[in-house]
Amino acid sequence: MLTRREIQIKLLRKLNELCEKADVKYVLHGHGAFLAYFGEPIENLASLEVMMCQGDAEKVADLLDDDDFYFEDFRTNPKFDKHFMMLGYKDSLDLKKKEVDFRKSRHIENNCIRINIRFIEHPARKGTGKKLKFKRRLWKLRYLDLETNHLWYLNYSKKALNGFYHITGNNRSINRRYNVKKENFSIWTWDEIKNYPLVKIAGTKAIEPNLFDEIIEKDIEGIPAYIFKDFNRYAEFYYGKEWRDKKWKGPTGFTSSIINWEEFSNDPEIQESLDKMQILYEEIYSRSPIAKRHKTVIRDMKRHVKQSGRVIHTREEFIGQKEEILKLYANKNLEELTLILNPLIGAQKHGIRVGYTFSVDEDIDEILDWYLRETDRKELADKIKKQRIDI
């Protein structure tokens, strides 16, 4: 049997071999990138992650001809509706405690030690976010696996949805889902990255594409690996300015593959326990609306307490600036009024979310109302006026 470290080295070596054969680029992401940057060996590494463009990754996957490894993505497993691909080593097991309910939550076919290949993507077009989220929820519903009838309405919805896909053609629906993701997010090759104003990695925040212009080779355990040349910019953007002070190694999951995935997934005792865990989860989830209602009451009470403190502070602050505000209003100086009134507007917006707004002083209230209407925010002015209470 191989240790976790030895398997991760085999995976990295295989990825390099395939990328060289396909003539495509990648860069290390996360913990592996920092180990390469600091010149440290792989030891109890949480996970190996790289960034690649989707077309490049699929090109690499199509070249694999080694039975010890596998690729898993949406093409090989339509349940795996993610924005990344996995290169795994078959004779291994990697299962974190939080992923123990693997069949129900993640829909991964093989929980083996692996490299996660995060796709480099462009942000979705403005105005398409809600529609794309709705389509993703529908797709997840197709593969929902329930053990009880506590969530009967989801079971009926799932059956109706799958019936529709069966009538229209299952392969057609899979191809359509694949193309929706490809058209709305995918950057196909590394050379195309520069064509977009912003890019992101598997749903993270977006960054300017010139970060990807230059990559450099580093050595991990005698294997060439690649990181950004401007590594400080990458590290600060994704991990904060204090990235050098963080610990970039730590044990997670199993430290070796004494048990492999096939043995684990076929163990009847484990399967029975997972089924019972799922039943308990469904019972809890079915009662969550009741718990949510009580949590909402407590949350609203906390918001009211915070808002009352905000009212006192804001009122004192703006009454202290009243003379200056009156002068700016007399001169109709919108630019300076904007700077002064923005904190008050923010406090009133927060008040609208809580359920009420407040008065500072009769003159300042009138000036705020006039300012909002002058700057084409009549709807906000009306809401503030309508929800204002004496406090």
C-alpha positions in Angstrom: 0.0 0.0 0.0 1.1 3.6 -0.7 1.0 6.5 1.7 -1.1 9.6 1.0 2.1 11.5 0.2 3.3 8.8 -2.3 -0.1 8.8 -4.0 -0.2 12.6 -4.3 3.3 12.5 -5.9 2.1 9.9 -8.4 -0.9 12.0 -9.2 1.2 15.1 -9.8 3.7 13.2 -11.9 0.8 11.8 -14.0 -0.8 15.2 -14.5 2.6 16.6 -15.7 3.0 13.8 -18.1 -0.5 14.3 -19.6 -0.2 18.1 -19.8 3.2 17.8 -21.5 1.6 15.4 -24.0 -1.4 17.6 -24.6 0.8 20.8 -24.7 -1.4 22.6 -22.2 -0.7 24.7 -19.1 -1.7 24.6 -15.4 -0.8 26.3 -12.2 -0.9 25.0 -8.7 -3.7 26.4 -6.4 -4.1 26.4 -2.6 -1.7 24.5 -0.3 0.3 22.9 -3.0 1.1 26.3 -4.6 2.5 27.5 -1.2 4.6 24.3 -0.7 6.1 24.9 -4.2 6.7 28.5 -3.5 8.5 27.8 -0.1 10.3 24.8 -1.5 8.7 22.4 1.0 7.9 18.7 0.5 4.4 17.2 0.3 3.5 15.8 3.8 0.0 15.3 5.0 -1.2 17.7 2.4 -4.9 18.5 2.7 -5.4 18.4 -1.0 -3.7 19.0 -4.3 -5.4 21.6 -6.5 -4.5 23.1 -9.8 -6.1 25.6 -12.2 -6.8 24.8 -15.8 -9.1 25.9 -18.6 -11.9 23.5 -19.2 -11.0 22.7 -22.8 -7.4 22.0 -21.8 -8.5 19.8 -18.9 -10.8 17.8 -21.1 -8.0 17.4 -23.7 -5.8 16.0 -20.9 -8.5 13.7 -19.6 -9.0 12.2 -23.1 -5.4 11.2 -23.2 -5.4 9.1 -20.1 -4.7 5.4 -20.8 -3.6 4.2 -17.4 -6.0 2.0 -15.4 -4.5 3.0 -12.0 -6.0 6.5 -12.5 -9.3 8.0 -13.5 -10.9 11.4 -14.4 -14.3 12.3 -13.1 -16.3 15.3 -14.3 -19.7 16.1 -15.7 -19.0 14.2 -18.9 -18.3 10.9 -17.0 -20.8 11.5 -14.2 -23.8 13.9 -14.8 -24.6 13.9 -11.1 -21.3 15.7 -10.6 -22.5 19.1 -11.5 -19.4 21.1 -10.5 -17.1 23.6 -12.1 -14.0 21.4 -11.8 -12.6 17.9 -12.7 -10.9 15.3 -10.6 -7.9 13.2 -11.4 -7.9 10.3 -8.8 -5.8 7.2 -7.9 -8.2 4.2 -7.8 -6.5 2.1 -5.1 -7.0 4.7 -2.3 -9.6 6.4 -0.1 -10.0 10.0 0.9 -13.0 10.7 3.0 -13.2 13.7 5.4 -15.6 13.6 8.3 -17.7 16.4 6.9 -18.1 14.4 3.6 -19.3 11.1 5.3 -22.7 11.4 3.7 -21.0 11.3 0.3 -23.8 9.6 -1.7 -26.5 12.1 -0.8 -24.6 15.4 -0.9 -21.7 15.3 -3.4 -22.7 12.6 -5.9 -19.1 11.6 -6.4 -18.6 8.1 -7.8 -15.1 7.6 -6.3 -13.9 9.2 -3.1 -10.2 8.5 -3.8 -7.2 10.6 -3.1 -7.1 13.0 -6.0 -6.1 16.3 -7.6 -8.9 18.8 -8.0 -8.6 20.6 -11.3 -10.4 23.9 -10.8 -11.6 25.5 -14.0 -10.5 29.0 -14.9 -13.8 30.8 -15.9 -15.3 34.1 -16.8 -18.1 35.6 -14.6 -21.6 35.0 -15.9 -23.2 37.8 -17.8 -25.1 40.4 -15.7 -28.7 39.5 -15.3 -28.3 35.7 -15.8 -27.4 34.7 -12.2 -30.9 33.9 -10.9 -31.7 31.9 -14.1 -28.5 29.9 -13.9 -29.0 29.1 -10.1 -32.5 27.9 -10.8 -31.3 25.6 -13.5 -28.6 24.2 -11.2 -31.2 23.5 -8.5 -33.4 21.7 -11.0 -30.4 19.5 -12.0 -29.5 18.7 -8.4 -33.2 17.7 -7.7 -32.9 15.1 -10.5 -30.4 13.1 -8.5 -31.8 13.7 -5.0 -31.7 10.4 -3.1 -34.2 10.1 -0.2 -34.8 7.2 2.2 -38.0 8.4 3.9 -41.3 10.2 3.0 -40.6 13.1 5.3 -39.8 15.3 2.2 -42.5 13.8 0.0 -43.0 17.0 -2.0 -39.3 16.8 -3.2 -39.8 13.2 -4.2 -42.9 14.1 -6.3 -41.1 17.0 -7.8 -38.1 14.8 -8.7 -40.3 12.2 -10.3 -42.1 14.8 -12.4 -38.8 16.4 -13.5 -37.2 13.1 -14.4 -40.4 12.1 -16.3 -40.1 15.3 -18.3 -36.4 14.6 -19.1 -37.2 11.0 -20.1 -39.8 12.2 -22.6 -37.6 14.9 -24.1 -34.5 12.6 -24.1 -32.1 12.1 -21.2 -28.9 12.4 -23.3 -30.3 15.6 -24.8 -30.9 17.1 -21.4 -27.3 16.1 -20.3 -25.9 17.8 -23.4 -28.0 20.8 -22.8 -26.8 21.2 -19.2 -23.2 20.8 -20.3 -23.6 23.5 -23.0 -25.3 25.9 -20.6 -22.3 25.7 -18.3 -19.9 25.9 -21.2 -21.6 29.0 -22.8 -22.0 30.9 -19.5 -18.7 30.2 -17.7 -16.1 28.3 -19.6 -12.8 29.6 -20.9 -11.7 26.9 -23.3 -7.9 27.3 -23.6 -5.2 29.2 -21.8 -4.6 31.5 -24.7 -8.2 32.7 -24.4 -7.8 34.0 -20.8 -6.5 37.4 -22.0 -9.7 38.0 -23.9 -11.8 38.6 -20.8 -11.8 41.6 -18.5 -12.0 39.4 -15.4 -11.6 35.7 -14.7 -12.3 33.5 -11.7 -11.5 30.0 -10.4 -14.6 27.7 -9.8 -16.9 30.3 -8.4 -14.3 32.4 -6.4 -14.0 36.2 -6.7 -12.8 37.5 -10.1 -9.3 38.9 -10.8 -7.7 40.6 -13.8 -6.4 38.1 -16.4 -2.9 39.5 -16.6 -2.0 37.5 -13.5 -2.0 34.5 -15.9 0.4 36.0 -18.3 3.5 34.6 -16.7 4.0 31.3 -14.8 7.3 29.8 -13.5 8.4 26.3 -12.9 9.1 25.1 -9.3 10.1 21.7 -8.0 8.0 19.5 -5.7 9.6 16.2 -4.7 11.6 16.2 -7.9 8.6 16.9 -10.1 8.2 20.1 -12.1 5.2 22.1 -11.0 4.0 25.6 -12.0 3.0 28.7 -10.0 2.3 32.3 -10.9 5.4 34.5 -11.4 3.6 37.3 -9.5 3.0 34.9 -6.6 2.6 37.7 -4.0 -0.3 39.2 -5.9 -2.0 35.8 -6.2 -1.6 35.0 -2.5 -2.8 38.3 -1.3 -5.9 38.3 -3.5 -7.0 34.8 -2.5 -5.7 34.5 1.0 -5.1 38.0 2.4 -2.1 40.1 3.1 -1.1 37.9 6.1 -0.7 34.8 3.9 2.9 34.3 4.8 2.0 33.8 8.5 -0.5 31.0 7.8 0.2 27.3 8.2 0.0 25.6 4.8 0.3 22.0 5.9 -2.0 19.9 8.1 -3.4 16.4 8.3 -6.9 15.7 6.9 -8.9 12.6 6.0 -6.9 9.4 6.1 -3.1 9.7 6.0 -2.7 6.6 3.9 -4.7 4.2 1.8 -4.7 1.2 4.0 -8.4 0.8 2.9 -9.3 1.5 -0.6 -12.4 3.1 -1.9 -13.9 -0.2 -3.3 -13.6 -2.0 0.0 -15.1 1.0 1.9 -18.1 1.5 -0.5 -19.0 -2.2 -0.4 -18.9 -2.7 3.3 -22.5 -3.6 4.4 -22.2 -2.2 8.0 -21.0 1.2 6.7 -23.8 1.2 4.1 -26.4 0.5 6.8 -25.0 3.3 9.0 -25.1 5.8 6.1 -28.7 4.9 5.4 -29.7 5.5 9.0 -27.8 8.8 9.0 -29.7 9.8 5.9 -33.1 9.0 7.5 -32.2 11.1 10.6 -31.1 13.9 8.4 -34.4 13.9 6.5 -36.4 13.9 9.7 -34.4 16.9 11.0 -34.7 18.7 7.6 -38.4 18.2 7.4 -38.8 20.1 10.8 -36.4 22.9 9.8 -39.1 25.4 8.9 -40.3 25.3 12.5 -36.8 25.9 13.8 -36.3 28.6 11.2 -39.4 30.4 12.4 -38.2 30.5 16.0 -34.7 31.5 14.9 -36.2 34.4 12.9 -37.9 35.8 16.0 -34.6 35.8 17.9 -32.7 37.2 14.9 -35.1 40.1 14.6 -34.9 40.9 18.3 -31.1 41.1 18.0 -31.4 43.4 14.9 -33.8 45.7 16.8 -31.3 46.0 19.7 -28.4 46.8 17.3 -30.5 49.2 15.3 -31.6 51.1 18.5 -27.9 51.6 19.3 -27.2 52.7 15.7 -30.0 55.3 15.9 -28.6 57.0 19.0 -25.0 57.2 17.6 -26.2 58.4 14.1 -28.6 61.0 15.5 -25.8 62.5 17.8 -23.4 62.6 14.9 -25.7 64.4 12.4 -27.1 66.9 14.9 -23.4 67.8 15.5 -23.1 68.5 11.8 -26.4 70.2 11.3 -25.0 73.7 10.8 -22.7 72.5 8.0 -25.5 70.5 6.4 -27.8 73.5 6.3 -25.2 75.6 4.6 -24.6 73.0 1.9 -28.3 72.6 1.4 -28.7 76.4 1.0 -26.0 76.3 -1.7 -27.5 73.2 -3.2 -24.0 71.6 -3.1 -24.9 68.0 -3.9 -21.3 66.7 -4.1 -20.5 67.7 -0.5 -23.9 66.6 0.7 -23.3 63.2 -0.8 -20.1 62.8 1.4 -21.9 63.8 4.5 -25.3 62.1 4.1 -24.0 58.7 2.8 -23.6 57.3 6.4 -27.1 58.4 7.3 -28.5 56.9 4.1 -26.8 53.6 5.0 -28.2 53.6 8.5 -31.7 54.3 7.1 -31.4 51.4 4.6 -30.4 49.1 7.4 -33.5 50.3 9.3 -35.7 49.4 6.3 -34.4 45.9 6.5 -35.1 45.7 10.2 -38.6 47.2 9.7 -38.4 50.8 10.7 -36.5 54.1 10.0 -35.9 57.0 12.4 -35.9 60.7 12.6 -32.7 62.7 13.2 -34.2 66.2 13.4 -37.0 67.9 11.4 -34.6 70.0 9.2 -32.2 67.1 8.5 -35.1 64.8 7.7 -36.4 67.3 5.1 -32.9 67.8 3.6 -32.4 64.0 3.3 -35.7 63.6 1.6 -34.9 66.5 -0.9 -31.4 65.1 -1.6 -32.7 61.6 -2.4 -35.3 62.9 -4.8 -32.8 65.2 -6.4 -30.5 62.2 -7.0 -33.3 60.0 -8.5 -34.0 57.9 -5.5 -37.6 58.7 -4.9 -38.5 55.1 -4.0 -36.0 55.1 -1.2 -37.1 58.5 0.1 -40.7 57.2 0.2 -39.7 54.1 2.1 -37.8 56.0 4.7 -40.7 58.4 5.2 -43.3 55.6 5.3 -41.4 53.4 7.8 -40.3 56.3 10.1 -41.2 55.8 13.8 -40.6 57.8 16.9 -37.6 56.3 18.7 
